[in-house]
Amino acid sequence: MIVALIIACEVGFWVLLAVGLALRYVAKMPRASVAVLLCEPLLEVVLFVATAIDLKNGAEPDMRHGIAATYIGFSVALGHQTIKWVDARVAHRFFDGPPPVKPPKYGMARAAHEWKTAARWILAAVIAMALLQGAIWYVGDDGDVGSLREWQSRMLFVMGINVIIALAYTVWPKREPAESNAR
């Protein structure tokens, strides 16, 4: 049931996003669009409650619960950014909006961009780890929480990878190519 609910939440995210953008650009109803887009966090609440009920009813903590916590963390931390990204591209591609702002390519501006990106991913991982820890405490000493602890380790790995990427752009900033004046 939890896996089906995770899939339903992901599909629901994209359906609500499509409906919200259609209301904004096709129906010219920006307030209704905002209302629809504000419903997206409800998907995470439903998934969180269903996961808690599943554990409360005696389900053995396993990969499904780890994926649910991870999905919630990433939706909370990265969902808004995803909506903005899609919105900018839909506006530009189909409704004569301005071109999307591209991230900087070079130097410390690129490093700063990578640190902001890393911060979002780290927040996602921290939220997931906190939910996983809550599940570990909820299950208590009676259940096998090894799979939940494995998911916490995976989140530490995600955090580490993002820090390494941002650090690499800081220590070895990508240089702008020199323009050739010889013709």
N, C-alpha and C positions, 0 to 999 in steps of 0.2 A: 504494500500500500504506500509506503513512504517513497519508494522509487517512482511510482506512478504520480504521486503528488509533486515530487521534484520536477518531473517532466511537465506536468500540468502548469506548475508555477512558471517555468521557463517559457512555455508556449504562451501562457497568460501575459507574461511580461511583454513579449513582442506583439501580441494582439492589442493590449492596452496602448502600447506605443504607437502602433499603426492607427488605431482609432483616434488617439489623441492628436496625432499629426494630421489626420484627415479632417478632424473637427477644426483644427487651427487653420489649415491652408485651403481645404476644399469648401467646407461649410462656412468659413469665416466666423467661427465661434471660439475666440481665444479663451474666454472664461470656461466654457465647457471643456475645452482641451486641457486646461490646467486641472480641472476637477477630475477628469479621467486619469491624467498622469499622476495625480496625487493618490489614486487608488492603488497604484503599484506596490507601495509598502505593505498593503493589506495581504498581498500574496505571501510575503515573508512571515507575517504574523500567523497566517493560517498554517503554513509549513511548520513554524515553531511550535504551535499548540498541538498539531497532529503528532509531531515527533515526541513531545512531552507525554502525550496521552499514550502513545505506543510504548514508551518506556515504563509508564505508570502501570500499564496493563501486563507488565512482566516480560516484554520483548527483551531478548538478549541484545545488549549493545553491539552493533556491528558496523560494517562499512556503510550501510544505508544512513545510519545516524550521523556518521562522520561527513558523508556527502551533504546531508541536509544542513548541518552546521556550516560547512564550507560554502554552500550555495547562499545561505542567508548572509554570511559575512561579506562575500563578494558582491552580492546584490546591494547591500546597504552601502558599502564603501565605493563601489564602482558604478552603480546603477545610474546615478545622476549624471555622471560624466558620459556614460553610454548614451543616455537620452540626448544630451547636448550635442554629442558627436553626430548622431543620426539626424537630429533636427537640422543642424547646419547643412548637412549634405542633401537632405530632402528639399530644403528651402532653395538651395542653389541649383540643384539638378532639375527640379520640376516646377519651381515657382519664382524664378528670376531673382532669387536672393543673392546676396554677395557670396563670393567664393569663401569656403571655410578657411579659417586661419590655420596655417600650417605651423607645426612646432619649429623652433629654430634648429638649424642643421649644424651649426659650428660653435666652437668656443665655450665660454662659460655660460652663455645663454642656453646652450644645449644641455650642459651639465645641470643647470638649475631646473630645466624641464624634466630631466631624468630623475632628479631628487623629488620633484613633486609627484611624478608618476610612482616612484618607489614608495612615497608616503601613503598614497592611496592603496597600493597593494599591501603594505604593512598594516594599515588600518583594517583592511579586509581580513588579513590573517589573524590579527589580534582579536577581532570580533569573533571569528570562527573558533579561535582557541578558548576564548572566554565562554562561549556557548558549549564547547566540548567539556570544559572544566565543570561547568554547571551540570552537565549531564553525568559526569563522573561522580560528582557529589550527590546528585539525585539518585543514582543507582546504588551508591554506597559500597560497603565492603562485601556485600552478598553477591554482586554480579561481576562478571568478567569484563573489565573496562579496557583491556589491552588494545582493542581496535580503536577506541577513542583516543588513547594515548598515542597510538601510531599516527592518527590524523593530526594531533597536535605537533608531532615531529615533522610531518609534511608541511605544516604551516610555517614552522621555523625554517625549513628549507626554502620555501617561497620567499620569506623575508630576507634570507641570506642572499639568494640569487638577485633580488632587486637591489639590495645594498651594493653588491659587487658590480652590477651594471652601472649604477649611478656613480659609484666610486671610480670606476674605469673612465667614465666621461669626465670626471673631475681631474683625475691624475693625468690622463692622456687625452686632453680635449681635441676633438676633431678640428683640424685646421681648414680654413676656407682655401679652395684651390687658387693658386696664383693665376691671374689672367695673363694670357699670352699676348704681348703687344707686337710680336714679330709676325709679319704677314708676307 
